[in-house]
Amino acid sequence: MDPHFKCQICKKSFTQKSSLIRHNKRCTPGPAPSLRQKSCRQCTSSKTKCDLQRPKCSRCDQRDTACDYVVPMTRGTRLSSSPAKDDSTNAREQALDSGSGNSISTVGIAPIGFTTESHVLSTDSMGFDLNTSFTSLEFIDPSITTSDQMFNILATDKDPFSNYQWSTPANPNSLTMPITHNDVASLHTSTSTSSENGNFTFEDWLLWNPGPSRTIPPLVRHSMETLLRVIKTWPKILAKGLQIPPMIHFTHTSPDTMLQPMANCITISKMWAGQSDGTTQIVRQAILQEMRSLFQQYRSMDERHLLSAMQALVMYTVILMFPGKGQHSVSLVDPAIFLALRKVVSYVAKTGMMLVEERDNERPSWESWVHVTAKRRAVFTLYLLHWSYSVYHSLPSFECSQLGFMPAPAPKFLWQAETKEKWEDMYTRWLAQWDDCPYMMSEFAAIQAGTTLERRSETWLEDADELGILFFSIGTTVHPCVEWW
């Protein structure tokens, strides 16, 4: 065992560097003081706000000073954990780093009012070849300047956003620097796609090979325009409060169970929908400040708040594309925002994107199904949104083959079921339609031209909701022009 991979505090040894990095984020010396103090010692002494990032908060990182936390972030203190638990945790971390496909990740979701633990099947344990995009959670070095290196999110554990000064509220323009189409294109240099080697590289994120706007095939342009027209209405749907966008479950917007990220999102959506002439910049600054806050805090959130934050971030991205009242064109979005969104997606994917019961074709608990389905829908929406944005501006896009290991969008009657009892009854009936597993995103690739569908695709389409129809339409019309899956 390499002695280099050893914790200098508790002297634990690790076979993988990333295991040591994750361990260092939780390991702190000495007994645990009051749990009320969460900030690092340096921010506490200076009486400034700490963003709680581990192993170094943004303030200490910018000042290049030591950053010491007096309380571990999760699971109590090091002194209170038993050796058996430490060994099992170490084993899980090492299995995760080695890419083992034999272990199933178990996550206690504990969503709104839920009492049951949900068993979540992570992408590492699916056994599919299309899950390579979520196999690591390390971040790029801000010193990297070339585009090929810039988009390799797995390079190191550094935060790529220090150059954009995310943690400096005194500079509200840190995310609103003037950018041009050439600036964005320089950060989205096109290269060939190759993911067969299992490595998550810049090339793995490419779908649309950009060219002059006049070269966009008519079907691709029509699909892009349709998606943007539809998704643009979702923040206004939130603002009205009469119904809910198909990306969000009704329990996530109920006044009794709504979390703060979604509450803020609804408030800002109302500001955007009701803006008057001259207030566009005010709304935009509010969105950027909220996004900056979520990008700083998401790694310290629990499962429920992490999902709520991701849903809000998708909505904010939609608004940033159409910030002005009555705007017809699609505004350029700072590339740093899409880099940050990719980090969030990778982090969320590590918490599991498919339930064990779904893999085994069994009925899960309603609560865990709602949670994991909402996570998938947020990721689906972000991919559709970024694909449309990239086609509009002739830029590379996230590759949708990375979604192939997930079940396709769930039936409308299950997603909108009002009670647990009703959902359980309908889920049992729906489950009887599928022999071995639900309809998967990768099965869109098997759809052939014509007016009929093969049995599984047609069965899924009979129950599809609005989000499913969007994916179905673009997957079948764009596939002849662009390699989606």
Secondary structure per residue as TSV (DSSP state, phi and psi in degrees):
chain	resnum	aa	ss	phi	psi
A	1	M	-	360.0	134.2
A	2	D	-	-70.2	117.5
A	3	P	T	-66.5	-12.6
A	4	H	T	-65.4	-30.9
A	5	F	S	-90.2	67.8
A	6	K	B	-133.7	136.1
A	7	C	-	-71.7	130.1
A	8	Q	T	-79.3	-7.7
A	9	I	T	-96.7	-55.8
A	10	C	T	-103.7	-2.7
A	11	K	-	68.1	19.4
A	12	K	-	-71.4	149.2
A	13	S	B	-111.6	148.9
A	14	F	-	-136.0	149.4
A	15	T	S	-88.8	-15.3
A	16	Q	S	-123.4	140.4
A	17	K	H	-64.8	-39.6
A	18	S	H	-66.4	-29.1
A	19	S	H	-64.9	-41.3
A	20	L	H	-64.7	-39.6
A	21	I	H	-61.7	-47.3
A	22	R	H	-63.2	-39.4
A	23	H	H	-63.9	-41.8
A	24	N	H	-62.9	-25.8
A	25	K	T	-70.6	-19.5
A	26	R	T	-109.6	-21.2
A	27	C	-	-86.9	125.1
A	28	T	-	-135.2	148.6
A	29	P	S	-78.4	157.0
A	30	G	S	78.4	172.4
A	31	P	-	-70.8	159.2
A	32	A	-	-82.6	127.1
A	33	P	-	-81.6	-160.7
A	34	S	-	-58.9	133.9
A	35	L	T	-69.3	-7.6
A	36	R	T	-72.9	-24.7
A	37	Q	-	-90.4	110.2
A	38	K	-	-108.5	-24.0
A	39	S	S	-70.1	159.4
A	40	C	B	-70.2	162.6
A	41	R	H	-62.1	-36.9
A	42	Q	H	-67.1	-44.3
A	43	C	H	-68.4	-35.1
A	44	T	H	-64.4	-43.7
A	45	S	H	-64.7	-36.3
A	46	S	H	-84.8	-5.4
A	47	K	T	56.3	44.6
A	48	T	-	-119.9	161.0
A	49	K	-	-72.1	135.2
A	50	C	-	-109.6	134.6
A	51	D	-	-85.5	1.4
A	52	L	-	66.1	15.8
A	53	Q	-	-72.4	143.3
A	54	R	S	-113.2	147.4
A	55	P	S	-81.1	-8.8
A	56	K	S	-131.2	133.0
A	57	C	-	-73.7	163.8
A	58	S	H	-62.9	-37.9
A	59	R	H	-64.1	-46.8
A	60	C	H	-67.6	-34.9
A	61	D	H	-65.6	-41.1
A	62	Q	H	-67.7	-35.2
A	63	R	H	-85.6	-5.9
A	64	D	T	55.9	46.1
A	65	T	-	-117.0	165.8
A	66	A	-	-65.1	146.2
A	67	C	-	-128.9	110.5
A	68	D	-	-117.2	127.2
A	69	Y	B	-101.2	140.8
A	70	V	S	-93.5	-11.6
A	71	V	S	-133.5	132.6
A	72	P	-	-60.6	153.2
A	73	M	S	-72.0	-37.5
A	74	T	S	-140.7	163.8
A	75	R	S	59.3	36.7
A	76	G	S	70.1	-149.8
A	77	T	-	-107.3	164.4
A	78	R	G	-64.2	-35.1
A	79	L	G	-71.4	-22.0
A	80	S	G	-91.1	-6.5
A	81	S	S	-89.0	142.4
A	82	S	-	-82.0	155.3
A	83	P	H	-58.7	-37.2
A	84	A	H	-62.9	-40.7
A	85	K	H	-67.9	-39.9
A	86	D	H	-61.7	-41.9
A	87	D	H	-64.2	-42.1
A	88	S	H	-67.0	-38.2
A	89	T	H	-64.7	-43.3
A	90	N	H	-61.3	-40.9
A	91	A	H	-64.7	-40.4
A	92	R	H	-64.5	-41.2
A	93	E	H	-65.2	-40.7
A	94	Q	H	-69.6	-36.2
A	95	A	H	-64.9	-37.5
A	96	L	H	-65.1	-41.9
A	97	D	H	-69.8	-31.4
A	98	S	T	-81.0	-1.5
A	99	G	T	74.4	24.4
A	100	S	-	-60.4	135.4
A	101	G	S	-105.2	14.9
A	102	N	S	-104.2	-5.7
A	103	S	-	-111.2	142.8
A	104	I	-	-104.7	127.0
A	105	S	-	-76.0	128.9
A	106	T	-	-110.0	120.7
A	107	V	B	-124.9	128.6
A	108	G	-	-81.9	101.9
A	109	I	-	-72.4	-42.6
A	110	A	-	47.3	57.6
A	111	P	-	-80.6	-162.0
A	112	I	T	-54.8	110.9
A	113	G	T	63.7	20.5
A	114	F	-	-93.8	145.4
A	115	T	-	-115.7	-13.8
A	116	T	S	-96.3	146.0
A	117	E	-	-85.8	139.7
A	118	S	B	-104.5	139.8
A	119	H	-	-95.9	113.3
A	120	V	E	-102.8	130.8
A	121	L	E	-90.3	112.9
A	122	S	-	-77.1	165.9
A	123	T	G	-65.2	-23.9
A	124	D	G	-70.5	-21.7
A	125	S	G	-110.0	12.5
A	126	M	S	-76.5	-31.5
A	127	G	-	82.2	6.7
A	128	F	-	-93.0	156.8
A	129	D	G	-85.7	-8.1
A	130	L	G	-97.3	11.0
A	131	N	G	-102.0	16.5
A	132	T	G	-69.2	-15.5
A	133	S	G	-73.6	-14.4
A	134	F	G	-119.3	30.8
A	135	T	S	-91.7	1.4
A	136	S	-	-153.4	160.1
A	137	L	-	-136.5	67.5
A	138	E	-	-127.0	160.5
A	139	F	B	-123.7	162.8
A	140	I	-	-82.4	157.4
A	141	D	-	-82.3	127.4
A	142	P	T	-65.3	-13.9
A	143	S	T	-79.2	-11.8
A	144	I	-	-72.0	134.7
A	145	T	-	-120.1	-26.2
A	146	T	S	-75.5	151.5
A	147	S	H	-67.8	-36.7
A	148	D	H	-62.4	-40.6
A	149	Q	H	-75.4	-36.3
A	150	M	H	-57.9	-35.2
A	151	F	T	-95.2	8.0
A	152	N	-	-90.9	94.5
A	153	I	T	-71.8	-9.0
A	154	L	T	-99.6	13.6
A	155	A	S	-67.0	-46.2
A	156	T	B	-157.6	-175.4
A	157	D	B	-99.1	12.6
A	158	K	S	-78.9	153.7
A	159	D	-	-83.7	123.1
A	160	P	T	-78.3	0.9
A	161	F	T	-107.2	7.9
A	162	S	G	-65.7	-29.8
A	163	N	G	-68.2	-20.3
A	164	Y	G	-96.9	-0.4
A	165	Q	T	55.9	51.5
A	166	W	T	-61.7	-32.3
A	167	S	T	-95.6	24.0
A	168	T	-	-117.1	83.6
A	169	P	T	-59.7	-23.3
A	170	A	T	-68.6	-13.5
A	171	N	-	-114.3	83.2
A	172	P	T	-67.6	-11.7
A	173	N	T	-95.6	10.5
A	174	S	T	-64.7	-24.0
A	175	L	T	-108.8	4.3
A	176	T	-	-120.4	25.5
A	177	M	-	-61.9	142.4
A	178	P	-	-59.9	130.3
A	179	I	-	-130.6	154.5
A	180	T	-	-118.5	170.9
A	181	H	H	-59.9	-37.6
A	182	N	H	-67.2	-34.8
A	183	D	H	-61.2	-44.3
A	184	V	H	-67.9	-43.4
A	185	A	H	-61.8	-33.3
A	186	S	H	-66.7	-25.1
A	187	L	T	-90.9	-2.7
A	188	H	S	-126.7	46.5
A	189	T	-	-62.4	130.9
A	190	S	-	-81.8	136.2
A	191	T	-	-136.9	174.3
A	192	S	-	-73.8	153.1
A	193	T	-	-92.4	130.7
A	194	S	-	-154.7	108.0
A	195	S	-	-123.4	11.3
A	196	E	T	-69.9	-23.8
A	197	N	T	-79.0	-3.0
A	198	G	-	82.2	0.3
A	199	N	-	-93.0	140.8
A	200	F	-	-90.4	101.7
A	201	T	-	-122.8	177.8
A	202	F	G	-56.1	-40.3
A	203	E	G	-62.3	-29.2
A	204	D	G	-65.3	-16.9
A	205	W	G	-93.6	0.5
A	206	L	-	-90.0	135.3
A	207	L	-	-123.8	-57.7
A	208	W	-	-90.8	116.4
A	209	N	-	-83.9	103.9
A	210	P	-	-72.4	154.6
A	211	G	-	-154.8	-172.2
A	212	P	-	-56.4	146.2
A	213	S	G	-57.9	-28.1
A	214	R	G	-71.0	-13.3
A	215	T	G	-88.7	-3.4
A	216	I	S	-68.1	122.3
A	217	P	-	-60.7	148.7
A	218	P	H	-56.8	-40.3
A	219	L	H	-65.8	-38.2
A	220	V	H	-65.8	-44.8
A	221	R	H	-61.8	-41.2
A	222	H	H	-64.2	-42.2
A	223	S	H	-64.2	-41.8
A	224	M	H	-60.3	-46.7
A	225	E	H	-65.0	-38.9
A	226	T	H	-62.8	-46.2
A	227	L	H	-61.4	-45.8
A	228	L	H	-64.9	-39.9
A	229	R	H	-61.8	-42.0
A	230	V	H	-72.9	-51.4
A	231	I	H	-66.8	-28.4
A	232	K	H	-60.9	-27.0
A	233	T	T	-77.8	-15.3
A	234	W	H	-65.8	-43.1
A	235	P	H	-61.2	-34.1
A	236	K	H	-70.7	-33.6
A	237	I	H	-61.8	-42.6
A	238	L	H	-60.7	-42.9
A	239	A	H	-65.1	-39.5
A	240	K	H	-66.8	-41.7
A	241	G	-	79.3	10.0
A	242	L	S	-85.0	-28.5
A	243	Q	S	-149.2	-173.9
A	244	I	-	-127.5	138.6
A	245	P	-	-57.8	146.8
A	246	P	T	-63.2	-12.6
A	247	M	T	-74.9	-22.7
A	248	I	S	-115.9	139.4
A	249	H	-	-85.2	151.1
A	250	F	G	-63.9	-26.8
A	251	T	G	-68.4	-19.2
A	252	H	G	-82.8	-11.5
A	253	T	T	-119.1	2.7
A	254	S	-	-68.5	135.1
A	255	P	T	-56.2	-30.1
A	256	D	T	-78.5	-22.8
A	257	T	T	-125.5	-0.5
A	258	M	-	-70.1	137.4
A	259	L	-	-93.5	165.6
A	260	Q	H	-61.5	-42.4
A	261	P	H	-57.7	-40.2
A	262	M	H	-73.3	-36.2
A	263	A	H	-61.2	-43.6
A	264	N	H	-64.0	-37.9
A	265	C	H	-63.4	-42.3
A	266	I	H	-64.8	-42.0
A	267	T	H	-61.0	-45.9
A	268	I	H	-68.4	-35.1
A	269	S	H	-62.4	-37.7
A	270	K	H	-66.4	-39.2
A	271	M	H	-60.5	-43.2
A	272	W	H	-67.9	-44.9
A	273	A	H	-67.0	-31.5
A	274	G	T	-102.2	14.6
A	275	Q	-	-65.5	149.3
A	276	S	-	-108.0	172.6
A	277	D	T	-60.0	130.8
A	278	G	T	95.5	-7.1
A	279	T	-	-105.1	3.4
A	280	T	H	-58.0	-43.5
A	281	Q	H	-67.4	-33.2
A	282	I	H	-64.4	-45.5
A	283	V	H	-64.0	-41.7
A	284	R	H	-63.3	-42.0
A	285	Q	H	-64.5	-37.9
A	286	A	H	-63.2	-40.0
A	287	I	H	-65.2	-46.0
A	288	L	H	-63.6	-38.0
A	289	Q	H	-64.9	-41.6
A	290	E	H	-68.2	-40.7
A	291	M	H	-63.3	-42.2
A	292	R	H	-59.2	-42.7
A	293	S	H	-63.4	-43.4
A	294	L	H	-67.6	-38.8
A	295	F	H	-64.2	-30.6
A	296	Q	H	-77.6	-30.3
A	297	Q	H	-105.3	-13.4
A	298	Y	G	-62.2	-29.6
A	299	R	G	-73.2	-13.0
A	300	S	G	-104.4	7.5
A	301	M	-	-88.2	156.1
A	302	D	-	-81.1	178.3
A	303	E	H	-58.9	-44.5
A	304	R	H	-65.5	-46.9
A	305	H	H	-69.4	-31.7
A	306	L	H	-63.8	-43.7
A	307	L	H	-62.7	-45.8
A	308	S	H	-60.5	-39.8
A	309	A	H	-65.0	-41.1
A	310	M	H	-66.3	-41.5
A	311	Q	H	-60.4	-42.9
A	312	A	H	-64.8	-40.3
A	313	L	H	-62.8	-38.1
A	314	V	H	-63.2	-43.9
A	315	M	H	-63.7	-40.9
A	316	Y	H	-63.4	-36.9
A	317	T	H	-64.2	-39.9
A	318	V	H	-58.9	-46.4
A	319	I	H	-65.0	-38.3
A	320	L	H	-64.6	-26.3
A	321	M	H	-74.4	-26.3
A	322	F	S	-132.2	64.0
A	323	P	-	-71.7	-30.4
A	324	G	S	-88.6	152.2
A	325	K	T	-71.2	126.7
A	326	G	T	71.8	18.6
A	327	Q	-	-72.0	137.2
A	328	H	-	-104.9	-29.4
A	329	S	S	-88.5	168.3
A	330	V	-	-101.8	117.8
A	331	S	-	-70.6	151.3
A	332	L	-	-73.5	137.5
A	333	V	-	-107.3	138.9
A	334	D	-	-53.8	126.5
A	335	P	H	-55.9	-27.6
A	336	A	H	-61.1	-30.5
A	337	I	H	-67.8	-43.4
A	338	F	H	-67.8	-34.3
A	339	L	H	-62.5	-42.4
A	340	A	H	-66.1	-39.9
A	341	L	H	-62.8	-38.0
A	342	R	H	-62.7	-38.7
A	343	K	H	-62.1	-43.1
A	344	V	H	-64.1	-44.5
A	345	V	H	-60.5	-44.9
A	346	S	H	-62.2	-39.7
A	347	Y	H	-66.7	-44.9
A	348	V	H	-63.7	-40.7
A	349	A	H	-61.6	-29.9
A	350	K	T	-66.3	-20.4
A	351	T	T	-82.7	-2.9
A	352	G	-	106.3	131.9
A	353	M	S	-118.7	1.4
A	354	M	E	-151.2	137.1
A	355	L	E	-80.9	150.6
A	356	V	H	-59.6	-39.6
A	357	E	H	-63.6	-35.4
A	358	E	H	-65.5	-41.3
A	359	R	H	-63.6	-40.0
A	360	D	T	-87.3	6.2
A	361	N	T	58.9	44.9
A	362	E	-	-120.8	165.7
A	363	R	-	-86.0	120.9
A	364	P	-	-83.4	-177.0
A	365	S	-	-74.2	149.4
A	366	W	H	-58.8	-42.6
A	367	E	H	-63.2	-46.9
A	368	S	H	-68.9	-35.0
A	369	W	H	-65.3	-43.2
A	370	V	H	-60.0	-42.8
A	371	H	H	-65.1	-50.6
A	372	V	H	-71.9	-32.4
A	373	T	H	-67.1	-39.1
A	374	A	H	-64.5	-37.1
A	375	K	H	-61.7	-46.1
A	376	R	H	-63.2	-40.7
A	377	R	H	-65.6	-36.1
A	378	A	H	-65.1	-41.6
A	379	V	H	-66.1	-44.2
A	380	F	H	-56.3	-47.1
A	381	T	H	-62.8	-41.6
A	382	L	H	-63.1	-39.6
A	383	Y	H	-65.7	-44.5
A	384	L	H	-60.9	-42.2
A	385	L	H	-64.6	-46.8
A	386	H	H	-69.7	-34.4
A	387	W	H	-61.8	-47.1
A	388	S	H	-62.1	-44.8
A	389	Y	H	-59.8	-41.5
A	390	S	H	-69.8	-38.7
A	391	V	H	-64.6	-42.2
A	392	Y	H	-60.2	-42.7
A	393	H	T	-100.1	9.4
A	394	S	T	55.7	54.0
A	395	L	-	-124.2	161.2
A	396	P	-	-66.8	155.6
A	397	S	-	-129.9	166.1
A	398	F	-	-59.4	144.1
A	399	E	-	-87.1	125.0
A	400	C	G	-76.3	-9.4
A	401	S	G	-63.3	-19.5
A	402	Q	G	-69.5	-14.0
A	403	L	G	-92.8	-4.0
A	404	G	T	-61.6	-27.0
A	405	F	T	-80.0	-7.5
A	406	M	S	-93.5	152.5
A	407	P	B	-62.6	146.2
A	408	A	-	-65.5	163.0
A	409	P	-	-48.3	135.8
A	410	A	-	-68.8	160.5
A	411	P	-	-59.9	150.8
A	412	K	H	-63.9	-40.7
A	413	F	H	-69.2	-25.5
A	414	L	H	-79.6	-42.4
A	415	W	H	-65.6	-31.7
A	416	Q	T	-102.8	8.9
A	417	A	-	-58.8	131.2
A	418	E	-	-85.4	-22.5
A	419	T	S	-133.5	160.0
A	420	K	H	-63.9	-41.2
A	421	E	H	-63.8	-43.2
A	422	K	H	-65.0	-40.8
A	423	W	H	-64.4	-43.6
A	424	E	H	-61.7	-41.1
A	425	D	H	-64.5	-47.1
A	426	M	H	-70.2	-33.9
A	427	Y	H	-65.7	-40.3
A	428	T	H	-61.8	-43.2
A	429	R	H	-67.2	-39.5
A	430	W	H	-67.9	-37.6
A	431	L	H	-63.3	-29.7
A	432	A	T	-65.8	-16.6
A	433	Q	T	-75.0	-22.7
A	434	W	-	-108.9	131.6
A	435	D	S	-75.7	-58.3
A	436	D	S	-113.4	-38.3
A	437	C	S	-155.9	159.7
A	438	P	-	-67.8	170.4
A	439	Y	-	-66.9	127.3
A	440	M	B	-101.3	155.5
A	441	M	G	-59.9	-34.4
A	442	S	G	-65.8	-18.6
A	443	E	G	-73.6	-13.1
A	444	F	G	-59.7	-27.6
A	445	A	G	-66.7	-22.7
A	446	A	G	-85.2	-5.7
A	447	I	-	-69.3	127.4
A	448	Q	-	-101.3	159.7
A	449	A	S	-64.9	147.5
A	450	G	S	135.8	-178.3
A	451	T	S	-96.5	-1.6
A	452	T	-	-123.9	164.5
A	453	L	-	-125.5	156.9
A	454	E	-	-71.7	167.2
A	455	R	H	-58.1	-50.0
A	456	R	H	-64.6	-42.1
A	457	S	H	-64.6	-40.7
A	458	E	H	-68.3	-38.8
A	459	T	H	-62.3	-43.1
A	460	W	H	-64.5	-42.8
A	461	L	H	-65.3	-30.5
A	462	E	H	-60.0	-29.7
A	463	D	H	-107.1	0.3
A	464	A	-	-67.8	150.1
A	465	D	-	-101.8	-166.4
A	466	E	H	-60.9	-43.1
A	467	L	H	-65.5	-39.9
A	468	G	H	-62.8	-40.2
A	469	I	H	-64.0	-38.3
A	470	L	H	-60.9	-47.1
A	471	F	H	-65.3	-40.5
A	472	F	H	-62.6	-44.3
A	473	S	H	-66.5	-44.7
A	474	I	H	-74.7	-33.2
A	475	G	H	-66.7	-33.1
A	476	T	H	-88.1	-30.0
A	477	T	H	-88.1	-30.9
A	478	V	H	-88.0	-25.3
A	479	H	T	-52.8	-41.5
A	480	P	T	-63.9	-22.6
A	481	C	T	-98.9	-33.2
A	482	V	S	-134.3	140.0
A	483	E	-	-79.7	97.1
A	484	W	-	-77.6	-50.0
A	485	W	-	-110.2	360.0
